[in-house]
Amino acid sequence: MGSVGDSYDNALMENFWSTLKIELVYRHSWRTRNEAENAIFTYIDGWYNTRRIQKDLGWRSPGEYEAAWHTHQAQQDQATIVQPEPTDAR
């Protein structure tokens, strides 16, 4: 999976790749690499399911939660920009 200390050196990722192979790769064959890549993408997208609402995210989907987080961060960045005070005219 990865070298020691990698974020990919853990049981969760090993379990995910094992499940992907068992449920998808070993059960199908594809004529082209492009077909295989599309099948794997579809499997991962269905497994992650960016459209399913989740209680821990305030009854929002992961995509909605992430978009709201980025909007909030941008608003905070705008609020922290300090505008210089105008000086008196001479």
N, CA, C and O atoms as CSV, one atom per row, in Angstrom:
chain,resi,resn,atom,element,x,y,z
A,1,MET,N,N,0.823,-1.194,0.000
A,1,MET,CA,C,0.000,0.000,0.000
A,1,MET,C,C,0.867,1.259,0.000
A,1,MET,O,O,0.609,2.180,-0.774
A,2,GLY,N,N,1.852,1.310,0.823
A,2,GLY,CA,C,2.696,2.498,0.890
A,2,GLY,C,C,3.830,2.266,1.851
A,2,GLY,O,O,3.943,1.195,2.447
A,3,SER,N,N,4.653,3.246,2.000
A,3,SER,CA,C,5.764,3.120,2.931
A,3,SER,C,C,5.287,3.402,4.356
A,3,SER,O,O,4.170,3.877,4.558
A,4,VAL,N,N,6.112,3.116,5.314
A,4,VAL,CA,C,5.759,3.331,6.711
A,4,VAL,C,C,5.497,4.815,6.941
A,4,VAL,O,O,6.296,5.663,6.546
A,5,GLY,N,N,4.384,5.118,7.577
A,5,GLY,CA,C,4.045,6.498,7.860
A,5,GLY,C,C,3.148,7.126,6.814
A,5,GLY,O,O,2.620,8.217,7.035
A,6,ASP,N,N,2.961,6.469,5.684
A,6,ASP,CA,C,2.046,6.982,4.664
A,6,ASP,C,C,0.621,6.958,5.182
A,6,ASP,O,O,0.271,6.143,6.036
A,7,SER,N,N,-0.194,7.855,4.660
A,7,SER,CA,C,-1.601,7.823,5.031
A,7,SER,C,C,-2.283,6.599,4.433
A,7,SER,O,O,-3.358,6.212,4.891
A,8,TYR,N,N,-1.674,5.977,3.410
A,8,TYR,CA,C,-2.265,4.801,2.778
A,8,TYR,C,C,-1.807,3.501,3.443
A,8,TYR,O,O,-2.218,2.419,3.024
A,9,ASP,N,N,-0.980,3.591,4.452
A,9,ASP,CA,C,-0.500,2.400,5.136
A,9,ASP,C,C,-1.407,2.113,6.327
A,9,ASP,O,O,-0.997,2.213,7.484
A,10,ASN,N,N,-2.665,1.751,6.010
A,10,ASN,CA,C,-3.590,1.451,7.101
A,10,ASN,C,C,-4.610,0.413,6.664
A,10,ASN,O,O,-4.763,0.125,5.477
A,11,ALA,N,N,-5.282,-0.125,7.624
A,11,ALA,CA,C,-6.217,-1.219,7.380
A,11,ALA,C,C,-7.420,-0.786,6.551
A,11,ALA,O,O,-7.940,-1.578,5.766
A,12,LEU,N,N,-7.868,0.444,6.710
A,12,LEU,CA,C,-9.039,0.903,5.971
A,12,LEU,C,C,-8.799,0.872,4.467
A,12,LEU,O,O,-9.631,0.371,3.710
A,13,MET,N,N,-7.662,1.406,4.037
A,13,MET,CA,C,-7.375,1.415,2.605
A,13,MET,C,C,-7.135,-0.002,2.087
A,13,MET,O,O,-7.568,-0.333,0.983
A,14,GLU,N,N,-6.465,-0.826,2.852
A,14,GLU,CA,C,-6.244,-2.201,2.430
A,14,GLU,C,C,-7.571,-2.926,2.279
A,14,GLU,O,O,-7.758,-3.692,1.333
A,15,ASN,N,N,-8.495,-2.689,3.207
A,15,ASN,CA,C,-9.812,-3.295,3.137
A,15,ASN,C,C,-10.576,-2.788,1.914
A,15,ASN,O,O,-11.236,-3.566,1.225
A,16,PHE,N,N,-10.487,-1.493,1.648
A,16,PHE,CA,C,-11.178,-0.929,0.487
A,16,PHE,C,C,-10.678,-1.558,-0.810
A,16,PHE,O,O,-11.482,-1.990,-1.636
A,17,TRP,N,N,-9.357,-1.616,-0.999
A,17,TRP,CA,C,-8.809,-2.186,-2.236
A,17,TRP,C,C,-9.147,-3.670,-2.350
A,17,TRP,O,O,-9.407,-4.163,-3.447
A,18,SER,N,N,-9.148,-4.379,-1.234
A,18,SER,CA,C,-9.522,-5.791,-1.253
A,18,SER,C,C,-10.974,-5.961,-1.685
A,18,SER,O,O,-11.286,-6.825,-2.505
A,19,THR,N,N,-11.857,-5.139,-1.135
A,19,THR,CA,C,-13.273,-5.193,-1.494
A,19,THR,C,C,-13.478,-4.847,-2.957
A,19,THR,O,O,-14.257,-5.508,-3.644
A,20,LEU,N,N,-12.793,-3.822,-3.445
A,20,LEU,CA,C,-12.905,-3.423,-4.853
A,20,LEU,C,C,-12.487,-4.575,-5.766
A,20,LEU,O,O,-13.149,-4.849,-6.767
A,21,LYS,N,N,-11.411,-5.231,-5.429
A,21,LYS,CA,C,-10.941,-6.351,-6.250
A,21,LYS,C,C,-11.931,-7.509,-6.223
A,21,LYS,O,O,-12.250,-8.074,-7.270
A,22,ILE,N,N,-12.419,-7.869,-5.037
A,22,ILE,CA,C,-13.330,-8.999,-4.908
A,22,ILE,C,C,-14.660,-8.719,-5.607
A,22,ILE,O,O,-15.167,-9.569,-6.338
A,23,GLU,N,N,-15.228,-7.529,-5.385
A,23,GLU,CA,C,-16.552,-7.233,-5.909
A,23,GLU,C,C,-16.550,-6.792,-7.363
A,23,GLU,O,O,-17.574,-6.918,-8.034
A,24,LEU,N,N,-15.446,-6.284,-7.870
A,24,LEU,CA,C,-15.450,-5.741,-9.225
A,24,LEU,C,C,-14.414,-6.390,-10.129
A,24,LEU,O,O,-14.763,-6.984,-11.148
A,25,VAL,N,N,-13.165,-6.282,-9.770
A,25,VAL,CA,C,-12.088,-6.668,-10.682
A,25,VAL,C,C,-12.098,-8.164,-10.999
A,25,VAL,O,O,-11.981,-8.545,-12.163
A,26,TYR,N,N,-12.236,-9.008,-9.988
A,26,TYR,CA,C,-12.166,-10.450,-10.216
A,26,TYR,C,C,-13.421,-11.005,-10.891
A,26,TYR,O,O,-13.399,-12.127,-11.398
A,27,ARG,N,N,-14.503,-10.246,-10.905
A,27,ARG,CA,C,-15.764,-10.715,-11.483
A,27,ARG,C,C,-15.985,-10.251,-12.920
A,27,ARG,O,O,-16.925,-10.710,-13.570
A,28,HIS,N,N,-15.163,-9.374,-13.420
A,28,HIS,CA,C,-15.365,-8.819,-14.761
A,28,HIS,C,C,-14.066,-8.841,-15.551
A,28,HIS,O,O,-12.971,-8.945,-15.001
A,29,SER,N,N,-14.233,-8.739,-16.852
A,29,SER,CA,C,-13.077,-8.504,-17.719
A,29,SER,C,C,-13.485,-7.424,-18.716
A,29,SER,O,O,-14.641,-7.347,-19.133
A,30,TRP,N,N,-12.530,-6.607,-19.082
A,30,TRP,CA,C,-12.800,-5.501,-19.980
A,30,TRP,C,C,-11.892,-5.610,-21.200
A,30,TRP,O,O,-10.787,-6.148,-21.135
A,31,ARG,N,N,-12.397,-5.084,-22.312
A,31,ARG,CA,C,-11.603,-5.135,-23.547
A,31,ARG,C,C,-10.528,-4.065,-23.577
A,31,ARG,O,O,-9.451,-4.280,-24.132
A,32,THR,N,N,-10.812,-2.915,-22.985
A,32,THR,CA,C,-9.838,-1.817,-23.026
A,32,THR,C,C,-9.576,-1.297,-21.621
A,32,THR,O,O,-10.364,-1.501,-20.697
A,33,ARG,N,N,-8.458,-0.628,-21.495
A,33,ARG,CA,C,-8.118,-0.006,-20.211
A,33,ARG,C,C,-9.143,1.070,-19.858
A,33,ARG,O,O,-9.485,1.240,-18.688
A,34,ASN,N,N,-9.634,1.794,-20.860
A,34,ASN,CA,C,-10.616,2.852,-20.642
A,34,ASN,C,C,-11.899,2.285,-20.030
A,34,ASN,O,O,-12.464,2.892,-19.120
A,35,GLU,N,N,-12.363,1.135,-20.513
A,35,GLU,CA,C,-13.544,0.497,-19.939
A,35,GLU,C,C,-13.301,0.130,-18.477
A,35,GLU,O,O,-14.175,0.324,-17.633
A,36,ALA,N,N,-12.130,-0.394,-18.180
A,36,ALA,CA,C,-11.792,-0.767,-16.807
A,36,ALA,C,C,-11.743,0.470,-15.906
A,36,ALA,O,O,-12.267,0.443,-14.793
A,37,GLU,N,N,-11.126,1.540,-16.373
A,37,GLU,CA,C,-11.045,2.766,-15.587
A,37,GLU,C,C,-12.433,3.326,-15.300
A,37,GLU,O,O,-12.708,3.764,-14.183
A,38,ASN,N,N,-13.309,3.313,-16.303
A,38,ASN,CA,C,-14.674,3.813,-16.107
A,38,ASN,C,C,-15.441,2.951,-15.102
A,38,ASN,O,O,-16.193,3.477,-14.282
A,39,ALA,N,N,-15.255,1.635,-15.164
A,39,ALA,CA,C,-15.927,0.742,-14.222
A,39,ALA,C,C,-15.437,0.992,-12.800
A,39,ALA,O,O,-16.238,1.018,-11.865
A,40,ILE,N,N,-14.144,1.175,-12.629
A,40,ILE,CA,C,-13.587,1.442,-11.299
A,40,ILE,C,C,-14.065,2.793,-10.779
A,40,ILE,O,O,-14.401,2.917,-9.601
A,41,PHE,N,N,-14.100,3.804,-11.641
A,41,PHE,CA,C,-14.599,5.122,-11.240
A,41,PHE,C,C,-16.055,5.027,-10.796
A,41,PHE,O,O,-16.430,5.598,-9.772
A,42,THR,N,N,-16.878,4.309,-11.560
A,42,THR,CA,C,-18.286,4.145,-11.210
A,42,THR,C,C,-18.442,3.425,-9.877
A,42,THR,O,O,-19.298,3.792,-9.073
A,43,TYR,N,N,-17.625,2.408,-9.637
A,43,TYR,CA,C,-17.663,1.672,-8.378
A,43,TYR,C,C,-17.309,2.595,-7.206
A,43,TYR,O,O,-18.007,2.615,-6.192
A,44,ILE,N,N,-16.235,3.347,-7.353
A,44,ILE,CA,C,-15.801,4.234,-6.269
A,44,ILE,C,C,-16.826,5.328,-6.028
A,44,ILE,O,O,-17.123,5.650,-4.877
A,45,ASP,N,N,-17.375,5.908,-7.093
A,45,ASP,CA,C,-18.383,6.958,-6.949
A,45,ASP,C,C,-19.616,6.415,-6.246
A,45,ASP,O,O,-20.208,7.109,-5.419
A,46,GLY,N,N,-20.013,5.189,-6.559
A,46,GLY,CA,C,-21.151,4.575,-5.895
A,46,GLY,C,C,-20.868,4.223,-4.448
A,46,GLY,O,O,-21.763,4.282,-3.604
A,47,TRP,N,N,-19.623,3.857,-4.155
A,47,TRP,CA,C,-19.232,3.503,-2.787
A,47,TRP,C,C,-19.193,4.748,-1.907
A,47,TRP,O,O,-19.653,4.724,-0.765
A,48,TYR,N,N,-18.639,5.843,-2.446
A,48,TYR,CA,C,-18.535,7.077,-1.675
A,48,TYR,C,C,-19.877,7.791,-1.613
A,48,TYR,O,O,-20.244,8.331,-0.569
A,49,ASN,N,N,-20.609,7.798,-2.717
A,49,ASN,CA,C,-21.939,8.382,-2.817
A,49,ASN,C,C,-21.971,9.818,-2.310
A,49,ASN,O,O,-22.365,10.081,-1.174
A,50,THR,N,N,-21.560,10.723,-3.152
A,50,THR,CA,C,-21.507,12.143,-2.789
A,50,THR,C,C,-22.884,12.780,-2.672
A,50,THR,O,O,-23.007,13.912,-2.205
A,51,ARG,N,N,-23.925,12.057,-3.093
A,51,ARG,CA,C,-25.274,12.631,-3.073
A,51,ARG,C,C,-26.097,12.220,-1.846
A,51,ARG,O,O,-27.134,12.827,-1.580
A,52,ARG,N,N,-25.658,11.203,-1.093
A,52,ARG,CA,C,-26.415,10.706,0.058
A,52,ARG,C,C,-26.282,11.677,1.229
A,52,ARG,O,O,-25.169,12.045,1.604
A,53,ILE,N,N,-27.402,12.093,1.804
A,53,ILE,CA,C,-27.340,12.996,2.953
A,53,ILE,C,C,-26.899,12.218,4.182
A,53,ILE,O,O,-27.163,11.022,4.311
A,54,GLN,N,N,-26.218,12.926,5.089
A,54,GLN,CA,C,-25.690,12.283,6.285
A,54,GLN,C,C,-25.977,13.143,7.505
A,54,GLN,O,O,-25.846,14.367,7.468
A,55,LYS,N,N,-26.366,12.487,8.573
A,55,LYS,CA,C,-26.712,13.186,9.810
A,55,LYS,C,C,-25.538,13.991,10.355
A,55,LYS,O,O,-25.711,15.135,10.776
A,56,ASP,N,N,-24.330,13.390,10.347
A,56,ASP,CA,C,-23.148,14.064,10.913
A,56,ASP,C,C,-22.744,15.308,10.137
A,56,ASP,O,O,-21.983,16.131,10.645
A,57,LEU,N,N,-23.238,15.456,8.921
A,57,LEU,CA,C,-22.919,16.632,8.110
A,57,LEU,C,C,-24.076,17.625,8.115
A,57,LEU,O,O,-24.183,18.456,7.213
A,58,GLY,N,N,-24.936,17.547,9.118
A,58,GLY,CA,C,-26.061,18.480,9.216
A,58,GLY,C,C,-27.129,18.197,8.181
A,58,GLY,O,O,-27.734,19.121,7.639
A,59,TRP,N,N,-27.363,16.930,7.904
A,59,TRP,CA,C,-28.347,16.480,6.910
A,59,TRP,C,C,-28.056,17.047,5.533
A,59,TRP,O,O,-28.963,17.410,4.783
A,60,ARG,N,N,-26.773,17.115,5.218
A,60,ARG,CA,C,-26.344,17.524,3.875
A,60,ARG,C,C,-25.531,16.397,3.262
A,60,ARG,O,O,-25.018,15.523,3.961
A,61,SER,N,N,-25.426,16.438,1.943
A,61,SER,CA,C,-24.577,15.459,1.267
A,61,SER,C,C,-23.123,15.897,1.425
A,61,SER,O,O,-22.864,17.064,1.717
A,62,PRO,N,N,-22.166,14.977,1.237
A,62,PRO,CA,C,-20.759,15.376,1.327
A,62,PRO,C,C,-20.409,16.505,0.354
A,62,PRO,O,O,-19.623,17.389,0.693
A,63,GLY,N,N,-20.980,16.483,-0.842
A,63,GLY,CA,C,-20.714,17.545,-1.812
A,63,GLY,C,C,-21.234,18.893,-1.342
A,63,GLY,O,O,-20.544,19.904,-1.477
A,64,GLU,N,N,-22.454,18.920,-0.787
A,64,GLU,CA,C,-23.029,20.162,-0.263
A,64,GLU,C,C,-22.234,20.675,0.934
A,64,GLU,O,O,-21.990,21.874,1.060
A,65,TYR,N,N,-21.835,19.756,1.810
A,65,TYR,CA,C,-21.064,20.138,2.997
A,65,TYR,C,C,-19.734,20.765,2.590
A,65,TYR,O,O,-19.335,21.793,3.136
A,66,GLU,N,N,-19.051,20.146,1.634
A,66,GLU,CA,C,-17.764,20.668,1.193
A,66,GLU,C,C,-17.913,22.031,0.528
A,66,GLU,O,O,-17.098,22.924,0.760
A,67,ALA,N,N,-18.952,22.201,-0.302
A,67,ALA,CA,C,-19.189,23.494,-0.959
A,67,ALA,C,C,-19.467,24.579,0.087
A,67,ALA,O,O,-18.964,25.697,-0.025
A,68,ALA,N,N,-20.275,24.241,1.111
A,68,ALA,CA,C,-20.570,25.209,2.170
A,68,ALA,C,C,-19.314,25.561,2.954
A,68,ALA,O,O,-19.122,26.716,3.333
A,69,TRP,N,N,-18.457,24.568,3.201
A,69,TRP,CA,C,-17.216,24.824,3.925
A,69,TRP,C,C,-16.322,25.784,3.155
A,69,TRP,O,O,-15.769,26.716,3.738
A,70,HIS,N,N,-16.174,25.565,1.846
A,70,HIS,CA,C,-15.337,26.448,1.035
A,70,HIS,C,C,-15.920,27.858,0.972
A,70,HIS,O,O,-15.175,28.837,1.001
A,71,THR,N,N,-17.236,27.968,0.887
A,71,THR,CA,C,-17.882,29.289,0.887
A,71,THR,C,C,-17.617,30.005,2.201
A,71,THR,O,O,-17.300,31.194,2.208
A,72,HIS,N,N,-17.745,29.286,3.316
A,72,HIS,CA,C,-17.496,29.868,4.642
A,72,HIS,C,C,-16.041,30.323,4.765
A,72,HIS,O,O,-15.769,31.400,5.295
A,73,GLN,N,N,-15.112,29.508,4.278
A,73,GLN,CA,C,-13.693,29.872,4.332
A,73,GLN,C,C,-13.429,31.134,3.515
A,73,GLN,O,O,-12.679,32.008,3.949
A,74,ALA,N,N,-14.038,31.231,2.342
A,74,ALA,CA,C,-13.843,32.411,1.494
A,74,ALA,C,C,-14.394,33.663,2.170
A,74,ALA,O,O,-13.793,34.734,2.081
A,75,GLN,N,N,-15.544,33.529,2.850
A,75,GLN,CA,C,-16.124,34.664,3.564
A,75,GLN,C,C,-15.230,35.091,4.722
A,75,GLN,O,O,-15.076,36.285,4.976
A,76,GLN,N,N,-14.645,34.140,5.420
A,76,GLN,CA,C,-13.734,34.482,6.516
A,76,GLN,C,C,-12.487,35.175,5.984
A,76,GLN,O,O,-11.992,36.122,6.594
A,77,ASP,N,N,-11.977,34.705,4.847
A,77,ASP,CA,C,-10.802,35.333,4.248
A,77,ASP,C,C,-11.092,36.772,3.864
A,77,ASP,O,O,-10.245,37.648,4.042
A,78,GLN,N,N,-12.284,37.023,3.337
A,78,GLN,CA,C,-12.662,38.386,2.965
A,78,GLN,C,C,-12.793,39.276,4.196
A,78,GLN,O,O,-12.439,40.455,4.156
A,79,ALA,N,N,-13.300,38.712,5.285
A,79,ALA,CA,C,-13.495,39.488,6.513
A,79,ALA,C,C,-12.171,39.837,7.182
A,79,ALA,O,O,-12.090,40.841,7.889
A,80,THR,N,N,-11.142,39.038,6.976
A,80,THR,CA,C,-9.869,39.295,7.641
A,80,THR,C,C,-8.963,40.231,6.853
A,80,THR,O,O,-7.907,40.622,7.350
A,81,ILE,N,N,-9.350,40.592,5.649
A,81,ILE,CA,C,-8.535,41.533,4.865
A,81,ILE,C,C,-8.720,42.923,5.471
A,81,ILE,O,O,-9.839,43.429,5.557
A,82,VAL,N,N,-7.634,43.521,5.882
A,82,VAL,CA,C,-7.676,44.842,6.520
A,82,VAL,C,C,-7.448,45.900,5.448
A,82,VAL,O,O,-6.446,45.892,4.733
A,83,GLN,N,N,-8.415,46.811,5.364
A,83,GLN,CA,C,-8.298,47.906,4.413
A,83,GLN,C,C,-7.589,49.076,5.103
A,83,GLN,O,O,-7.882,49.388,6.257
A,84,PRO,N,N,-6.663,49.716,4.401
A,84,PRO,CA,C,-5.968,50.859,5.029
A,84,PRO,C,C,-6.929,52.035,5.239
A,84,PRO,O,O,-7.831,52.278,4.438
A,85,GLU,N,N,-6.704,52.750,6.339
A,85,GLU,CA,C,-7.508,53.933,6.621
A,85,GLU,C,C,-7.108,55.058,5.663
A,85,GLU,O,O,-5.920,55.259,5.412
A,86,PRO,N,N,-8.077,55.784,5.133
A,86,PRO,CA,C,-7.688,56.901,4.268
A,86,PRO,C,C,-6.998,57.993,5.087
A,86,PRO,O,O,-7.394,58.277,6.218
A,87,THR,N,N,-5.991,58.584,4.519
A,87,THR,CA,C,-5.276,59.657,5.219
A,87,THR,C,C,-5.935,60.995,4.905
A,87,THR,O,O,-6.603,61.153,3.883
A,88,ASP,N,N,-5.731,61.963,5.815
A,88,ASP,CA,C,-6.303,63.289,5.583
A,88,ASP,C,C,-5.596,63.962,4.421
A,88,ASP,O,O,-4.383,63.828,4.259
A,89,ALA,N,N,-6.348,64.676,3.624
A,89,ALA,CA,C,-5.756,65.393,2.488
A,89,ALA,C,C,-4.932,66.565,3.005
A,89,ALA,O,O,-5.280,67.168,4.020
A,90,ARG,N,N,-3.863,66.886,2.327
A,90,ARG,CA,C,-3.010,67.980,2.783
A,90,ARG,C,C,-3.297,69.232,2.045
A,90,ARG,O,O,-2.667,70.258,2.302
